[in-house]
């Protein structure tokens, strides 16, 4: 009966805790001090835009807010649209906490304005001691993180490395337990 109550609107389904995004700041400390994995100083929020004036106004306002805040924090902002039409609002800042705050500001505003279903994920770029890229992806709908480790070659991933990273950050990040939901993102513009 609980499912029918949720479908009919008599009971609200619990959403993932919003502070889970900020777990990346704790993980950053562990990764850099204990494992030599460092931030590349860039993160992005990825969402599916709508061709409506309201949505474009909100996205434009958030970009302006981040640009204004960047004058104080040193963050820079850019946007990019990928080949499947998702918009990437990209934040550059050497401080992972500033990256998380910027990404969170955009996601909060989209959610407050009724566009939560348009959010895909947040992506934070890192690299290991050998300079190999590593991404931590936050799935908004699941409220969980997973590592994505591209491998050499076109659209190849290093799943063994991803599992090792999972073991390293499992205490700091709420990791997506279902490996089948660790979706690769090809052509990441950060």
C-alpha positions in Angstrom: 0.0 0.0 0.0 2.9 2.4 0.6 3.8 2.4 -3.1 0.2 3.4 -4.1 0.2 6.1 -1.5 3.4 7.6 -3.0 2.1 7.3 -6.6 -1.2 9.0 -5.6 0.5 11.7 -3.8 -0.7 10.8 -0.3 2.8 10.2 0.9 6.0 11.9 -0.3 8.9 9.6 -1.3 12.1 10.4 0.5 14.7 12.2 -1.6 18.4 11.7 -1.2 20.0 13.9 1.5 21.3 17.1 -0.3 24.5 17.2 1.8 25.8 14.0 0.2 27.2 16.1 -2.6 29.5 17.8 0.0 31.0 14.4 1.0 33.5 15.1 -1.9 35.3 17.6 0.3 36.1 15.0 2.9 37.0 12.4 0.3 39.4 15.0 -1.3 41.4 15.2 1.9 41.7 11.4 2.2 42.5 11.0 -1.5 45.2 13.6 -1.6 46.9 12.9 1.7 46.7 9.1 1.7 46.6 8.1 -1.9 48.2 10.8 -4.1 44.9 11.4 -6.0 44.4 15.1 -6.4 41.7 17.4 -7.8 42.3 18.9 -11.2 40.4 22.0 -10.0 37.3 21.6 -12.1 33.8 20.3 -11.6 30.6 20.4 -13.6 26.9 20.1 -13.1 25.2 18.3 -16.0 21.5 18.9 -16.8 19.1 18.5 -19.6 18.0 22.0 -20.6 14.5 22.9 -21.7 13.8 25.3 -24.6 11.6 27.5 -22.4 12.1 31.1 -21.4 11.7 30.2 -17.7 14.3 27.5 -17.8 16.8 29.6 -19.8 16.3 32.5 -17.4 17.0 30.3 -14.4 20.1 28.8 -16.0 21.3 32.2 -17.1 20.7 33.7 -13.6 22.7 30.8 -12.0 25.5 31.3 -14.4 25.5 35.1 -13.5 25.4 34.3 -9.8 28.4 31.9 -10.1 30.4 34.5 -12.1 29.7 37.1 -9.5 30.7 34.8 -6.6 33.7 33.8 -8.6 35.0 37.4 -8.4 35.3 36.7 -4.6 36.5 33.1 -4.6 38.5 33.1 -7.8 36.2 30.6 -9.5 35.6 30.8 -13.2 32.6 29.5 -15.1 31.9 28.3 -18.5 29.2 26.3 -20.2 29.3 23.6 -22.8 26.6 21.5 -24.6 27.5 17.9 -25.4 26.6 15.9 -28.5 23.4 14.5 -26.9 22.2 17.9 -25.8 23.1 18.0 -22.1 24.4 21.3 -20.8 27.6 21.3 -18.7 28.0 24.2 -16.3 31.7 24.0 -15.5 33.3 25.6 -12.5 37.1 26.0 -12.3 38.6 26.6 -8.8 41.6 24.9 -7.1 39.5 24.5 -3.9 37.2 21.4 -4.0 34.9 23.0 -1.4 34.4 26.0 -3.7 33.6 23.6 -6.5 31.1 21.8 -4.4 29.4 25.0 -3.3 29.2 26.3 -6.9 27.7 23.0 -8.2 25.3 22.8 -5.3 24.0 26.4 -5.9 23.0 25.5 -9.4 21.4 22.2 -8.4 19.5 23.8 -5.5 18.1 26.5 -7.7 17.0 24.1 -10.4 15.3 21.9 -7.7 13.6 24.9 -6.0 12.2 26.0 -9.4 10.7 22.6 -10.1 13.3 21.2 -12.5 14.9 18.5 -10.3 14.1 15.9 -13.0 16.3 17.8 -15.4 19.5 17.2 -13.3 21.7 14.4 -14.5 24.8 14.4 -12.4 27.7 16.4 -11.0 31.3 15.5 -12.1 34.5 16.3 -10.2 37.8 15.8 -12.1 40.8 14.2 -10.3 44.0 12.6 -11.3 46.2 10.0 -9.8 50.0 10.3 -9.2 50.7 9.2 -12.7 48.5 11.9 -14.2 45.7 9.5 -15.3 42.2 11.1 -15.2 39.7 9.9 -12.6 36.2 11.3 -12.2 33.8 11.2 -9.3 30.2 11.3 -10.5 27.3 12.2 -8.2 24.0 10.8 -9.5 21.3 13.2 -8.2 18.4 10.8 -8.6 20.2 8.1 -6.6 22.0 10.4 -4.1 25.2 8.4 -4.5 28.7 8.7 -6.0 30.7 6.4 -8.1 34.2 6.6 -9.7 34.7 6.6 -13.4 38.2 5.8 -14.6 38.7 6.1 -18.4 41.3 3.7 -19.9 43.5 4.1 -22.9 41.6 3.6 -26.1 38.3 5.0 -27.4 35.4 4.5 -24.9 37.4 2.2 -22.7 37.1 2.1 -18.9 39.3 0.6 -16.2 36.7 -1.2 -14.0 39.4 -2.7 -11.9 40.8 0.7 -11.0 37.3 1.9 -10.3 36.8 -0.9 -7.8 40.1 -0.1 -6.1 39.0 3.6 -5.8 35.7 2.5 -4.4 37.6 0.7 -1.6 39.7 3.8 -0.9 36.8 6.3 -0.6 34.0 4.0 0.6 34.2 5.5 4.1 34.1 9.1 2.9 31.6 9.0 0.0 28.1 7.4 -0.2 29.0 5.0 -3.0 26.3 3.7 -5.4 26.0 0.0 -4.3 24.7 -1.3 -7.7 27.7 -1.5 -10.1 25.3 -1.6 -13.0 24.4 2.0 -12.2 28.1 3.2 -12.6 27.4 4.7 -16.0 30.4 5.9 -18.0 30.4 9.4 -19.3 32.3 9.6 -22.6 33.6 12.9 -23.9 33.7 14.7 -20.5 34.6 18.3 -21.2 36.5 18.9 -17.9 
